[in-house]
Amino acid sequence: MTLLALGLLAFVPWPWCVGLFVLGYLFQYIGHKVEGNDMGEMIPLKRALGLPVIAIVPRPTLPSLTTPQ
């Protein structure tokens, strides 16, 4: 949506493009919060400020069904 907003800037009124841009980033923010990791644009900023970064969330491994317990 954010790239579409930039492409449409020449063809539609700018408030619509700003709305698409903001909505695209809002969806991205919500998706990354659900996944538990940081947005790509925020990682360099957080690293520069010395804040903790979660680039990829570690997933728990399931026990193998073939190994005896």
C-alpha positions in Angstrom: 0.0 0.0 0.0 2.8 2.4 0.8 4.5 1.9 -2.6 1.1 2.1 -4.3 0.5 5.5 -2.6 3.7 6.8 -4.0 2.9 5.6 -7.5 -0.6 7.1 -7.4 0.7 10.5 -6.2 0.7 11.8 -9.8 -2.9 10.6 -10.6 -5.0 11.1 -7.5 -5.3 13.8 -4.9 -2.5 13.8 -2.3 -4.8 13.3 0.8 -5.7 9.9 -0.6 -2.1 9.0 -1.1 -1.2 10.1 2.4 -4.1 8.0 3.7 -2.9 4.9 1.8 0.7 5.5 3.0 -0.4 5.8 6.7 -2.8 2.8 6.4 0.0 0.7 4.8 2.4 1.4 7.6 -0.4 0.8 10.2 -1.1 -2.7 8.8 2.7 -3.4 8.8 3.0 -2.3 12.4 0.0 -4.4 13.5 1.4 -7.5 11.6 4.8 -7.1 13.2 3.3 -6.7 16.6 1.3 -9.9 16.1 4.4 -11.7 15.0 6.5 -10.3 17.9 9.3 -8.7 15.9 10.4 -5.2 14.9 9.6 -3.5 11.6 12.6 -3.3 9.3 12.7 0.5 9.3 12.9 0.6 13.1 15.8 -1.8 13.5 18.6 0.7 12.5 17.0 3.4 14.6 16.7 1.1 17.7 20.3 -0.1 17.2 21.6 3.5 17.0 19.8 4.4 20.2 21.1 1.2 21.9 17.7 -0.3 22.4 17.0 -4.1 22.1 16.1 -5.4 18.7 14.1 -8.4 17.8 14.7 -9.0 14.1 13.5 -12.6 13.9 11.4 -14.2 16.7 12.8 -17.5 17.8 10.2 -20.3 17.4 10.1 -23.2 19.9 11.1 -26.5 18.3 8.7 -29.4 18.6 10.1 -32.7 20.0 10.8 -35.2 17.2 8.4 -38.1 17.0 11.2 -40.5 16.0 13.5 -40.1 19.0 12.7 -42.1 22.1 12.1 -40.2 25.3 
